[in-house]
Amino acid sequence: MRVCYLTDEPSKIPAIRAMLEPHHLVVPRLLGDKASFGSDGVLMVDADLRVMARVEQIKVTLSELRAVTEKLFVVQKHLHHMVAQAYALGATSIVRSNREIGPKLAQIEAAAKASAAPEANSGTARPEIVDCARAFATMFSAINHDQSIDLSDAERATARVIAGIERDGLGAWLDDVRRYHEGTFQHCMLVTGIAVGFAIEIGFTDFDIKRLGMAATLHDIGKARIPLSILDKPGRLDPKENEIMRQHPAIGHELLKALPDISQEILDGVRHHHEYLDGTGYPDGLSAGKISDLVRLLTISDIFAALIESRPYRPPMPRQDAYKILSDMDGKLETPLVKAFRNVALVA
């Protein structure tokens, strides 16, 4: 397979060639070079995204390579905060170390061969997932740069989720998201997909599907202000870290409340998606009478998504096991809604 390797350091090229050749054809190019890559193969970007001049050079190269569907970015673990920048630039996949490059290319190559075979389904990330991840990255990046988010990004992401689920079903959406994304973006896309699937299952109008979908898309926007050492910790949070993490609903509400076109219902979902009917949730300890129907639906979707996520340190929980946990949360979640969620959890 042809690997178009774009880098900012000439010294990286020999190591990449030694690692990938002769199985792959490595075509190197330094940022700023005028030589053309061509339009086939995989584009692999390995550059310091902290330097804005290099980011601008990458944008120029990407504008010349719109026909390349697979864009693999190398974001080393110590630069994890640049993942959002990579997705904003158009990454379809991220690797965190050179050791991950070979297996990821093998996955891409196998998917390409499968998609070329008769009656085979493509194994590459669908456009809806790529566009949705890019929208999340743009919103998180804006917050990290102390800028207001553009609600049109959330609307675009929500519309892409709805379109994908209406065409291919919730199960395909969940599988694809878990295959191609991880961490906070994976969780956000899972929650939005599950919430949209839930709304469709119980017969919501198009307007209400979009309304719940928008609340789900924005529900964890406050995590953009939570330290990555906490967000991506591979294990249980300690009490101090958990206290910081529990601030994200209030942070999200604060970030969004001044936007001119934001609805109170969406703000309610962002602030209160961790509230429980028995008053033991956070941040406001609301009890049943003060928790809206939208929040009740969103909370169920959020918990289920967290349980079935794919994480580096554990596999996804089987959907039937995740649904049993929801069913055992009587008193915290609305039982009729949990029962209505059964087909979404086990069948969709």
Secondary structure as GFF3:
##gff-version 3
##sequence-region A 1 348
A	DSSP	beta_strand	2	7	.	.	.	ID=ss1
A	DSSP	alpha_helix	12	20	.	.	.	ID=ss2
A	DSSP	beta_strand	25	30	.	.	.	ID=ss3
A	DSSP	beta_strand	42	46	.	.	.	ID=ss4
A	DSSP	alpha_helix	52	64	.	.	.	ID=ss5
A	DSSP	beta_strand	71	74	.	.	.	ID=ss6
A	DSSP	three_ten_helix	77	82	.	.	.	ID=ss7
A	DSSP	alpha_helix	83	89	.	.	.	ID=ss8
A	DSSP	beta_strand	93	95	.	.	.	ID=ss9
A	DSSP	three_ten_helix	98	100	.	.	.	ID=ss10
A	DSSP	alpha_helix	101	116	.	.	.	ID=ss11
A	DSSP	alpha_helix	127	144	.	.	.	ID=ss12
A	DSSP	alpha_helix	151	168	.	.	.	ID=ss13
A	DSSP	alpha_helix	170	180	.	.	.	ID=ss14
A	DSSP	alpha_helix	183	201	.	.	.	ID=ss15
A	DSSP	alpha_helix	206	218	.	.	.	ID=ss16
A	DSSP	three_ten_helix	221	225	.	.	.	ID=ss17
A	DSSP	alpha_helix	228	231	.	.	.	ID=ss18
A	DSSP	alpha_helix	239	245	.	.	.	ID=ss19
A	DSSP	alpha_helix	248	256	.	.	.	ID=ss20
A	DSSP	alpha_helix	264	272	.	.	.	ID=ss21
A	DSSP	three_ten_helix	288	290	.	.	.	ID=ss22
A	DSSP	alpha_helix	293	308	.	.	.	ID=ss23
A	DSSP	alpha_helix	319	327	.	.	.	ID=ss24
A	DSSP	alpha_helix	335	340	.	.	.	ID=ss25
A	DSSP	alpha_helix	342	346	.	.	.	ID=ss26
###
